[in-house]
Amino acid sequence: MNREEAVERLCAEVFDILVIGGGATGAGVALEAASRGLKVALVERDDFGAGTSSRSTKLIHGGVRYLERAVLHFDRTQFNLVRDALKERAVLLSIAPHLCRPLPLVTPLYNRLQVPYYRTGLKLYDWLAGRSNLSPSRFVDEHEVLTRFPMLRPEGLRGGVIYYDGQFDDARMNVAIALTAAREGAAVANHVEVTGLLKRGNKLRGATVCDTLSGERWELEASVVINATGPFGDSVRNLDDPNAPPMLTVSSGAHIVLPARFSPSDTGLLIPQTEDGRVLFLLPWLGKTLVGTTDNPAELVRHPKSSEEEVDYLLHHVKEYVSVPVSTEDVQASWSGLRPLVSDPAAADTAKLSRDHVINVSPSGLLTIAGGKWTTYRKMALDTVDEAVRLGDFASAGPSCTETLPLYGADRFSPDIAGELQEHHGLDLDVAHHLSRAYGDQAPKVAGLAADGFGARLAEGHPFLEAEVVYAARREGARTGTDVLARRTRLGILDRDAAVNAAPRVSELLSEEFGWSEEQKGEDRARTLAFVL
């Protein structure tokens, strides 16, 4: 991806579709439209996945909680969401095998009366998945539960249920979708903000935009404008119509990162019900333990932070279920993401609102896609582009092919890449495995940069290399230290102290790539530290 070339195209060309927002949904819409032969522009005011899409629980799943709600409340919307998500889970494991993997999860049961309830529910989960089921769920006794998850509190344990879902790297997946959209012909640029909408008569014809890095402003013309800005969807709708009634409510999903000793490397834990009726996960992820998530009403802000109360809430439930002592000193990082929920603004409990997506077309033609969840981003994009084709009367648009289209890095991916990186580039085993899983068939290019003088690690005890900073700048559109530490590598959300120590070197490398002044380099370092801290 060449950002400068993309910006030149955005300044000079007229497009069929303009997508506002570069999260999972927006990038997915751009890919879906471009792969069907449409001329597509995508602009993102921050970075790809900078908001909700990089702050998930890292699961590709149907949602056992949504299934429970569907059954208990006869809720067809939730039922359809689970069914669609389970189908899409299989698609993502197929089109991005370098970024996704199946993961067994243990649900511990401390009350014998729970056994038939959860066993039956997870069998229904298997049945809904059909041929795309990863592996049958099964009841296991307390001995096998503790063998699978030895950190679990043994007192009163009556057994458990093991089931399978998918796990992935959300930010790397978001970048891969954007890169694939660019490969399919879309003009894709981060750090370009929509400042207004253009109308001819009463119909939209594009937007006014600003390159937030250079300050350049221009008008971008497109036949159809798609609002895929997640939690900020109503803000864009208000640019179209200041009196537009709100569609969205947001909730906060906080997560914490603990050391690896709190989970085995190959099995996750589902805490089926907290005292306030929520579901929590303890998951192995990138050599750490990820704990999440909360689900509380929240204010709409660009850079949400996890609160002390949310961190305490998560730690409290870890202590309830895990025998290993844990305290706030074990929290190596924390973050919070805003979930966009299509909802009644008067509803009190955001945990009960629908994650299903809604497509809205305003009188002027602004097409808004809202709601949904990470796992169903491709189906959301498919439905959105189908509506855009109708709205724009794009007779030349071809059929969808994204169900089988490999994402960037997947074309020639093989698990053997890690061994080849070790053999041909002399990389340490942990680094080779990391590069193969993060970059897929592009990993040798990163390894080549490491051999050219960028082979040092960004932080001791982590596999991230200086070569990744250079690769991110040259090939993945990264333009800031936060882009690199938070989303191209994941050091910024895995280990706060390590990221703080790495930030000056990251800014130095980016300065060498882009010719920054000392002042620009200092500003980038300060912004990166503000994000990490």
N, C-alpha and C positions, 0 to 999 in steps of 0.2 A: 504493500500500500504506500503510495507516494502522496502525502498530504498536500504538497505544493501543487502538484498536477491536478489533484481533485479540486482545490480551491480555484485554480485557473478555469476549470470546466464550470464550476458553480457560478463564476462571474460572467462567462461568455455564452453559455448554452441555455436553451429552453427545454424543459423536461416534461415528460408525461406526468410523473409523480414526484412530489416533494414530501419526504418523510421528516417530520420534526421529532427528534429523540433517538438516541443511539444506544438505548438499553436493549435487553433481549428482544422485546417486541418490535421496536423500531428497526433494529438490525435485521430481524427476521422478516419484517415486511419488505425491506429493501432487497433482501436476497430473493424472496418469493417473487417480487415484481420483476427484478432484473433477469432472473432465470427464465421468466416467461416472455422475454423479449421486449420489455418496456424500458423506456429511458428514465432512469431513476436518479434522484439526488437525495442524500441524507445529510442532515446537519444535527450536530449535538453540541450544546452550549458548553459542556464540560468535557468529559472523556467517555469513551464507550464503557457502559456499565458503571459509571461513577456513582450512581444512586442505588436504587433497590437491587439492581441486577447483580451487583458484586457482593451483596450483603445477605445472601440467602443461607439456609441451613445446609447447603451443598448436597441435597438429595434430589434425585430424579424419581418421583414417586407419584402414586395415585392419591395418596392421602388417607391413611387409615382413620383419621379423625373425621374426615368428610364422609367416609363410608358409614361410620357409626351414626353420624347425624342423618344421613340419608335414610337409614333403616329405622331409627327411632322416631323420626319426624315425617316419614314418608315424603322426603324431599327429593323430587325428581331432578332438580337442578344439581344438587350435590352428587346424586347418583351418576348423572351424565358426566360430570366433571371427573369423577374417579375413573369411569370407564374410558373416557378420552385420554386421560393422563396415563393410564396403564398402557394403552396402545402407543402413545408418544414416547413413553419410557423406552420401549423396545426400539423405536426409530432412532432415538438419540444414541443408544448404545451401539447401534449399527453405523450411523453416519459420523460419529466422533469417538471411535474406540480408544484413541490416545488420551482423551479427556474424561472418559466415563468408565465405570466398572461396576459389576454387581457387588452388593455388600450384604452379608447376612446380618440381621438384627435380632437380638434377643429381647423378648418381652417377659420380665420376671413376674411371677404371680405369687403373692403371699397369702392368698385366701383361696381355698379349694373351690369356693363357689364361683370364682372368676374363671376357672379352667374351661368349662364348656362355653362360656360367653365369648372369650377371646379366641378360643380354638375354632369355634364356628364362624366368628367374624373374619378371621384371617383366611379360612377356607373359602369364604365368599370372595375375599380379595383375590385369591388364586383364580377362582372361577371367572371373575370379571376380566382378568388378564388373558384368559383363553390360551391360545397358542403362544402368545408372547410372555407367558409366565416364566420367570427366571428359574425358579425351583419350588417345589411344593413346600408349603409351610407344614410344620409338625410340632406336636407337643413333645417336650423332653422333660426328664426328671431333674431334680435339683442338682444331682451330681453333674450331669452334662451342662446344665446352665452355668455352673461354677467352673467347669472346664473351659467353656467358651468365653466366659467373662469373669475371671477369677477375682477381680476387684469388687465384685458385687457383695453386698451384705448378706451373709448366709442365714442369720437368725430368722426363723419362721418361713423360709423359702419353701414353696410347695411345687416348684417346677417352673416351666415357662413355655413359651411358644417361639420357635425360630421361623422367621419369614425373610424374604429377600426383596430388596429394592435397589435402586441405582444410586451411585455417588459420583459427583463430578466437581470440576473446578469451574465455578460459575463465571468469574471474570475472564479466565482464559477462553472459555466457551464463547462468551460475548464477543471477544476480540476475534475469535475464529469465524464467527458468523459475519461480522463486519468485513473481514478480509475476504471471505468467500463472496460476499455481495460485490466487493470491488473487483474481484476476479471475474465475476459475471457481467461486469460493465457499469456498475453503479458508481457515481461520483460521491464518495463517502468522506466526510471531514468532521473531525472533532474540533472543539474550541471555536465553533461558529454558532452564534446565538441568533434566534429569530427575535426581532424587536417589534415587528408589526406584520399585519397581513394586508396583501394587496387585493383590491377588488376592481372589477370592471363592471359597472352598473351595480347589481346586487350579488354578483357571483365572484368567488375567489379566483384569482389568477396567479397567486404566488405569495411571496413574503419579502419583507425587508430584513436583511441579515447583517451581522457584524462579526468579523474575524476578531475574536477577543485577544488574540496574540499580537496582531499588527494594528488593530484599530480600524482597518478598512471596512467600509460599508457599501452595500449595493442592493439592487433589487434582483430577486431570483424568481423567474417565471416558471410556472408549472400548471398543467391542466387540472390536476387534482392535488389537494393538500391533505396529508394524513397526520393527525395529531396522535403521536405515540409516546407521550411524555410521562406515562406512569402516574405517580401521585400528583404531578403538576398539570394533569390534563385539563382541569377546570381553568387554570391560568391562561392556557392557550385559547380555550373556548371563550374566555372573556375578552381576548384580543379581537375575536370575531364578533362577539355580541356581549357588551358589558352587563347586560341583564340576563344572560343565560343562567338558568337554574343549575345549581351544583349537581354533579353526577357522583362525586366521589367522597368517601370518608377514608382517612388513613389510620393505620395502627402501626405501632412500633414493634419491631422484632429484634430484641437484643440478644447478643451472643457473647460468650467468653471463650478464651483459649487457655487450656491448662496443659501441663507437661504430658508427655506420652504415657507416663506411668498410670494414668487414670483410665486407660482403655487398652485392650489388646489391639494389635495392628490390623487385624482382619475381621473384626466383629464390632458392630455398634449395639447400643442399648436404647430401647424405647421405654421410657417411663410412661405407663399407659394413662395415668390420671393423677394429677396433683390435687391438693386440697381444694383448689379453685377450678377443677375440672379441665385443666389443660393437658397437653401432651408435650413431653420434653425428650430430647435426644442427647446421648453422649456418643460421639462418633470419632473414630480415628480419622485424622485428616492431615496430610502432608507432614507426618511425623509428630503431630500434636494431638490433643484431645479437644474437640469442638463441642461446646454445650449450648443448646438453644432449644426453644426460643420463647421469648415473652410475646404477648399479644394484647397490647393496651392501647386505648385511644391516645392519639398523638397530635401535635401541632405540625403543620406543614412547614418544614425548614429544609434548606438545601443540604446541610451537612449535619444530620442528627448524630448525637452522641448517646451512648448507653448511660443511664443514670446509675447512681450508687444503689438506689433501691432495686433496680433491675438486676444488677450484678449480685446483690445480696440474695435476691429471690432465686437466682440460678444456683448459687453456691449452697443455699439452704437445701435444695432438692438433691444436689449431688451428695451432700452429707447424709441425707435420708436413705440413699440407696447404695452408696459406695463405702467400703470398709477402709479405704485409704484416707488418712487424715487430709483435710483440705481447708485452706484459708484464703483470704484475699491476697496474701503474698504469693500464692500459686498462680494468680491470674496474670498471664503474660501479655494478653491483649484483650480488648473488648471493642465491640462496635454495635451499631444499631442501624436497621434499615426500615424504611417506610413502605408498608404494603398498601397498594391502591385497591380499595374495595368498592365495588359498585353497590350502593347502599342507600338506605333511608337515613338522612343526616340526623334524624331524631332518635335513631336506635342507640341504646345505651351500651350494649356489649358487642364490640367489634369482632370478637371471636366467633360470633354466630352469623356474621354477614357473608355473603357469597363471594367466592373467589372466581366464579365463572365470569367470562368476558361478555362485554356488551359493545356493539357497534352503533354509533350515533352519527347521523348526518344532519347538519344544521341547514337552515333555509338557504344560506349562501354556498353550501357545498362542502363545508369543513367536515371531514370524516374523522371521527374520534374513535379509537380503540382503547377500551379501559377495562380494568379488572384482570382476571386470569391469574396464572401462576407460571413459574419458570418452565415446568415440564411441558406445558401446552403452548409454549411460545410459537411453535411452527404451525399448529392448527389455528391459533389466533391470527397469524400472518396470512395463512391461506384464506380464511374467511374475510379478512380485511381487504386483501387484493381482489378477491372475487367481487366484493362490493365496489372497489375502486374501478374495476374494469367496466362494471355496469354504469357507474356514475360518469366515467370519462368516455364511455362508448369506444373502448379500445378494441376494435374488432381484430386487430393483429395479435392480440395476446394469446400465447400458447397455453397448453395445459400445465398444471403444476408438476414439477419433478423433484421437489425438495425432500420427499419421503425417502428417496434413494440417492440424493446428491451428497457425496462426501464433503464434509466441512474441511476447511483449510488445515492441512497437516495430516489428513486421514487417507489420502489417495494411495500412498505406498507405505503406510504405517505397518510395522510389524513389531511384536514384542522383542524380536532379536536386535532391534536398533540399539538398545542399551549395550549389549555385548559388543556390537560393532564399534560403538563410540569408545568403549574401553580399549578395544584392540587397536583401532586405527588412530585414536587421538590421545590415548594415555590418560583418560579421565578417571577420577576416582569412581567407585561403584555407585555411591549415593548421587553423585553429580550426573553420571550417565543415565541412571534410572529417572532422575528428575527431568533432564532435558528430553528424554524420549517421551515421557508422559505429558509434558507441557507443550512440546512443539511438534510431536509426531514425526512425519517424514521431513520436516524442516530442521530437526535437531542437528544434523551434520553441519548446517550453515552456522549455527550458533557455536558448535564445537570448533569450526574453522576460525571464527573470530577469537575464540579462546587461545588457539594456537598462534594467532597473530599478535599476541601481547596483552590480551584481555582475559587471561585465565585465572586471575585471582578471585577468591570468594569475596562476596560483599560483606559477609558476616561469619564469624567463626561458628561452626556447628550447624550451618545451613548450607544447602547445595547451590544457592543462587550465585551466579558468576557476573563479573564485570561485563563479560561478553553479552549478557542478556540486556544490559542497559544500551549498549551500542546497537544491538539487533533491534530492540524495541524502537529506538529513535529512527533507524534507517528503513525498517520494513513494516513496523506495526503502528505507526502514527503517534507514538508517545512523544510528548513535548514538554512534560514537566517531571520533576522528581516524584510527585505524587502519582502520576500516571504509571511510572515504573515500579515504585515500591508497593503501591496498593493493588495494581491490576495486571501489569505485565509479569512481574514476580509477585509473590504474596507475602513478602517479608513484613510489609507494613501492617498486616492484620494478623500475623502469626506471632510476632515477637517485638513488642514496643521498644525495648531497650536496644535490641540489635538494629532495628530500623533507624533509631535516632543516631546510632553510631555510623550507620552506612550512608545517611543522608548527604553529608558533605562530599563524599566520593561520587555519589550518584550525580549531584549537581555539577561537579567538576567534569565528569565524563560528558554530560549533556552540553556543558559549556563548550567543550572541545568540538563537539559535533555541530553545534549551531552558531558558534562564534559569539557567545554572549560576552557582555562587559562584566566587570567585577560586580557592578551594581545589580545587574540582572541575575547573575549567579547567586548573589546573596539573597535576593528576593525569592528566588526559587527555593533555596535551602530553608528560608524562614517559613514559606508556605508549606513545604513538606513536613517540617517539624510540627507546625500547627496542626496538620492533619493527623500525624502519628500520635501526638500527645492529646 
